[in-house]
Amino acid sequence: INSLDAGQVNLWWTSPSNIEHVRWNAGDVAFGSGSSINATDAGRIQGYFVYGTAFDRSAWTFWKQPDVSSLNPPTSTNDFTVSGADVSQDFYGLCSGDFNASNPSPGSKSSFASDMELTYEGSIMTNASTEFELPIRVTASMQVAALSLILDIPSNLMTVEDVVICKNNVEWNAGLLDFNVDGDELRIGWNALEALDFLEGNILLKLKCRTTKNFGSGDVIEIGLVPSDLNEMADGQFEVIDNVVLSTYTVEYSVTGIGELELLQGTTLESYPNPFNDFTFINYTIPAGGEVKLEVYNMFGALVKVLVDEIQPMGEYSVKFHALENNAGVYTVNIRVRSDGHVVSRTIKIVINSN
């Protein structure tokens, strides 16, 4: 039972279609049999996954098969008549909350058989008692409408203050997101009626964290997926996405950090071609991992595009900026890098030609 069930409940109550009565009953967790399914039930199902909040109804529901209805609630009764002869009647049994009927019966699926993976693509340098953001990216293009993650975190070295979903690498507030930390376990649940499109390398989630005072020289923070079939993501039709691979960073202790002069000298910003008609590549280099914000402003000083707003490891980067969305004229590109308490900003001009 996880956020994929919650997402399907939300979808069904906004657009009811034919549903087996036993499945409807399994989704009716907030007030018990006979009430309507709505967003409250969806929230309670996600709350069960994230917080362990109990349902109002019994753990299982049984209903004769087949019994299908699109009403909310269905009006049929769960009885049959035996009169003078043997009668056979098959029944469905479904765990309450398991709206998509994915909860495996014993022996049907191996425990800890999740096909989701979490890999590392670099390191972020930081110090003790310091705030940092840890992005989790998709490694392939996909559409996502729900996700359920159970992560293992070293609670002696870090705390998680907030979790946000992203769209086009920018924080987004679509749908319902819950998270809960219990010891070394971080549970994240999110679902939305409108799926979000992610391109390869896009940020899916941002974990807003803080290192503890115990974080010191030689320590490395690595978060990982807890082996569980509950680690799942769903597409726009709330079907499970197979073979999901996510990526993030390890967090290492910075003994000396990078100085302000080194950051200033090592941060570069340029674009090519410039001037341009259709698009230009904005290229930049950062000499140390840190918070990077890359923005484009028009000639009146108004923000027209956030190209990057995330934590990145040291390295060289290139971002494509399209002219089609903007009028001809002179624009300003600004990069701001924050690393180990030091901040540097660089600015260049780009020119979009008139067609």
C-alpha positions in Angstrom: 0.0 0.0 0.0 1.6 3.2 -1.1 1.2 6.6 -2.9 0.3 4.8 -6.2 -2.9 3.5 -4.5 -3.6 7.1 -3.2 -3.1 8.5 -6.7 -5.5 6.0 -8.3 -8.2 6.8 -5.6 -7.8 10.5 -6.4 -8.2 9.8 -10.2 -11.2 7.5 -9.7 -13.2 9.8 -7.6 -12.7 12.7 -10.0 -13.5 10.5 -13.0 -15.5 7.4 -11.9 -15.4 4.4 -14.2 -16.5 0.8 -13.8 -14.8 -0.7 -10.8 -15.1 -4.0 -8.9 -17.0 -3.5 -5.7 -14.3 -5.1 -3.6 -11.7 -2.6 -5.0 -14.0 0.3 -4.2 -14.4 -1.0 -0.7 -10.6 -1.3 -0.3 -10.3 2.4 -1.2 -13.0 3.5 1.3 -10.6 3.8 4.3 -11.6 7.1 5.9 -15.0 6.4 7.3 -15.7 2.7 6.5 -18.0 0.8 4.2 -20.9 2.8 2.7 -19.3 6.3 2.5 -18.1 7.9 -0.6 -14.5 7.6 -1.9 -12.8 11.0 -2.2 -9.6 12.9 -1.6 -9.8 12.2 2.1 -9.4 8.5 1.4 -6.5 9.2 -0.9 -4.8 11.3 1.7 -5.3 8.6 4.4 -3.8 5.9 2.1 -0.7 8.0 1.5 -0.6 8.8 5.2 -0.7 5.1 5.9 2.4 4.6 3.7 4.3 7.7 5.0 3.3 7.9 8.7 1.7 4.6 9.4 -1.7 6.2 10.2 -4.4 3.6 10.7 -7.6 3.3 8.7 -11.1 3.6 10.1 -12.2 0.3 8.6 -11.1 -3.3 9.0 -7.9 -4.6 7.4 -9.7 -6.7 4.7 -12.7 -6.5 2.6 -14.5 -9.3 0.8 -17.1 -9.1 -2.0 -18.7 -11.6 -4.3 -17.4 -11.7 -7.9 -18.1 -10.3 -10.3 -19.8 -7.2 -9.0 -19.0 -4.0 -11.0 -20.3 -0.5 -10.6 -19.3 3.1 -11.4 -21.4 4.6 -8.6 -19.9 6.3 -5.5 -20.8 4.4 -3.4 -22.1 1.3 -5.2 -25.6 0.3 -4.4 -25.5 -3.5 -4.7 -25.6 -5.8 -1.7 -23.1 -8.5 -0.7 -25.5 -11.5 -0.3 -26.8 -14.5 -2.2 -29.5 -17.0 -1.7 -29.3 -20.8 -1.2 -32.6 -22.5 -1.8 -32.9 -26.3 -2.2 -29.6 -26.9 -4.1 -25.9 -26.5 -3.7 -24.7 -23.0 -4.6 -21.1 -22.0 -5.5 -20.1 -18.4 -5.1 -16.6 -17.0 -5.6 -15.4 -14.0 -3.5 -12.7 -11.5 -3.9 -10.6 -10.6 -0.9 -8.5 -7.4 -0.9 -6.5 -5.6 1.7 -7.9 -2.2 2.7 -6.0 0.6 1.1 -4.6 -1.6 -1.7 -6.7 0.1 -4.3 -4.6 -1.0 -7.3 -4.5 -4.6 -6.0 -0.7 -4.8 -6.1 -0.2 -6.1 -2.6 1.3 -9.6 -3.3 0.0 -12.7 -1.8 2.5 -14.9 0.0 4.9 -16.6 -2.5 3.6 -14.5 -5.5 6.5 -12.1 -5.4 9.8 -12.2 -3.7 10.3 -9.8 -0.8 12.7 -7.0 -1.4 12.4 -7.5 -5.2 12.0 -3.8 -6.1 13.6 -3.1 -9.5 14.3 0.6 -8.6 17.9 1.7 -8.3 19.7 4.7 -6.8 23.1 5.6 -8.1 25.7 8.3 -7.4 27.0 10.7 -9.9 29.5 12.7 -7.8 30.0 14.4 -4.5 29.0 17.5 -2.7 31.5 19.1 -0.2 30.2 20.7 3.0 30.9 21.1 6.7 29.4 20.2 10.0 26.1 21.9 11.1 25.6 23.2 7.6 22.4 23.3 5.4 22.6 21.7 1.9 20.3 20.5 -0.8 20.5 16.9 -2.1 18.9 16.5 -5.5 17.5 13.2 -6.8 17.4 13.0 -10.6 15.8 10.7 -13.2 18.3 9.1 -15.5 15.8 8.6 -18.3 12.9 10.7 -19.7 9.6 9.8 -18.1 6.1 11.0 -17.0 5.5 10.8 -13.3 2.1 11.1 -11.4 3.0 9.3 -8.2 6.0 8.1 -6.3 6.7 6.2 -3.1 10.3 6.1 -1.8 11.8 4.5 1.3 15.3 5.8 1.8 18.0 4.9 4.3 19.8 7.9 5.7 22.6 8.2 8.3 20.6 10.1 11.0 23.8 10.6 13.1 25.3 12.7 10.3 22.4 14.5 8.7 18.8 15.6 9.2 16.1 16.1 6.5 14.2 19.4 7.0 12.0 19.4 3.9 11.3 17.5 0.6 10.0 19.2 -2.5 9.0 17.9 -6.0 10.5 19.7 -9.0 9.3 20.7 -12.5 11.9 21.7 -15.0 14.5 21.6 -12.2 12.5 24.2 -10.2 10.6 23.6 -7.0 6.9 22.8 -7.7 3.9 22.6 -5.4 1.7 20.3 -7.6 -0.1 17.4 -5.9 0.2 16.1 -2.4 3.6 15.4 -1.0 4.3 13.9 2.5 7.5 12.8 4.1 8.5 11.4 7.4 11.8 10.5 9.1 11.8 7.7 11.6 15.4 7.0 12.8 17.4 6.1 9.7 14.3 5.7 7.5 13.0 8.5 5.3 9.6 7.9 3.6 8.4 10.1 0.8 5.0 9.9 -0.8 3.6 12.1 -3.7 0.7 11.9 -6.1 -1.0 14.4 -8.5 -3.9 14.3 -10.9 -1.7 15.9 -13.6 1.5 14.1 -14.3 4.8 15.9 -14.6 7.1 15.4 -17.5 10.8 14.8 -16.7 13.7 14.8 -19.2 16.8 12.7 -18.7 18.9 14.3 -15.9 16.0 16.5 -14.6 15.7 16.9 -10.8 12.8 14.8 -9.5 13.1 15.7 -5.8 15.1 18.0 -3.6 16.0 17.0 -0.1 16.7 20.0 2.1 19.1 18.8 4.7 21.5 19.8 7.4 24.7 18.0 8.6 24.9 17.3 12.3 27.7 18.4 14.6 29.0 14.8 14.3 29.8 15.2 10.7 33.6 15.5 10.4 36.8 14.7 8.6 36.7 11.4 6.7 32.9 11.1 6.9 30.8 10.4 3.8 27.0 10.7 3.7 25.4 8.2 1.4 21.6 7.8 1.2 20.2 4.6 -0.3 17.0 2.8 -1.2 15.6 0.5 1.4 15.0 -2.9 -0.3 11.2 -2.9 -0.6 8.5 -3.6 -3.2 7.0 -0.3 -1.9 9.6 1.7 -3.8 7.6 2.5 -6.9 6.8 5.3 -9.4 3.8 5.6 -11.6 3.1 7.3 -15.0 0.2 9.5 -16.0 -2.2 6.4 -16.1 -0.9 5.4 -12.6 0.8 2.3 -14.1 4.0 1.3 -12.4 7.2 2.4 -14.3 9.6 -0.5 -14.6 13.3 -0.4 -14.1 13.6 3.1 -12.7 17.1 4.3 -12.1 17.5 7.5 -10.0 20.8 9.3 -9.2 22.0 11.6 -6.5 25.3 12.7 -4.8 27.3 11.5 -1.9 28.2 14.3 0.7 31.8 14.6 1.8 33.4 16.6 4.6 35.4 19.6 3.3 38.5 19.9 5.4 39.7 23.3 4.1 36.9 24.3 1.7 37.4 26.5 -1.3 38.4 30.1 -0.8 36.6 33.2 -2.1 39.5 34.0 -4.5 39.7 30.5 -5.9 35.9 30.5 -6.4 36.1 33.9 -8.1 38.9 32.9 -10.4 37.5 29.5 -11.3 33.9 30.5 -12.2 33.4 31.2 -15.9 30.4 32.1 -18.0 30.1 32.5 -21.8 27.7 31.8 -24.6 28.0 30.6 -28.2 26.9 31.6 -30.8 26.3 35.2 -29.7 24.4 37.0 -31.3 22.1 34.2 -32.4 18.8 33.6 -34.1 17.4 30.3 -32.9 19.4 29.2 -29.8 22.6 29.6 -28.0 24.6 27.4 -25.6 25.4 29.0 -22.3 28.5 27.4 -21.0 29.9 27.8 -17.4 32.5 26.3 -15.1 32.4 26.0 -11.3 35.5 25.1 -9.4 33.7 23.5 -6.5 30.4 21.9 -5.8 27.7 24.2 -4.5 24.4 26.0 -5.1 24.2 27.2 -8.6 21.5 29.6 -10.0 21.6 30.5 -13.7 19.0 33.1 -14.8 18.2 35.2 -17.9 16.8 38.8 -17.7 15.4 41.0 -20.4 16.6 44.6 -21.0 14.1 45.9 -18.4 15.5 43.7 -15.7 12.6 41.3 -15.6 13.4 37.6 -15.1 12.4 35.6 -18.2 14.0 32.2 -17.5 15.5 30.2 -14.7 17.9 27.8 -16.5 19.5 26.2 -13.4 18.6 26.3 -9.7 20.2 23.3 -8.0 23.3 21.9 -6.3 25.9 20.8 -8.7 29.4 19.2 -8.3 32.4 21.0 -9.7 32.8 20.8 -13.4 31.9 22.3 -16.8 28.3 22.6 -17.9 26.3 23.7 -21.0 22.7 24.8 -21.1 20.7 25.4 -24.3 18.7 28.7 -24.4 16.0 29.0 -27.1 15.2 32.4 -28.7 11.7 31.3 -30.0 10.1 32.1 -26.6 11.5 35.6 -26.5 11.6 38.8 -28.6 14.7 40.1 -30.3 16.9 42.3 -28.2 19.6 42.3 -25.5 19.4 40.0 -22.6 21.5 39.5 -19.4 22.6 36.1 -18.2 23.6 35.9 -14.6 25.2 33.0 -12.7 25.4 32.9 -8.9 27.5 30.2 -7.2 27.5 29.6 -3.4 30.1 27.2 -2.0 31.3 26.8 1.6 30.0 30.1 2.6 31.5 32.0 -0.3 29.4 33.5 -3.1 30.4 34.7 -6.6 28.3 36.1 -9.4 29.1 36.6 -13.1 27.1 38.3 -15.8 27.2 38.4 -19.6 25.1 39.9 -22.4 23.5 37.9 -25.1 21.7 39.2 -28.2 18.7 37.7 -30.0 18.7 38.8 -33.7 15.4 39.9 -35.3 14.2 37.4 -38.0 
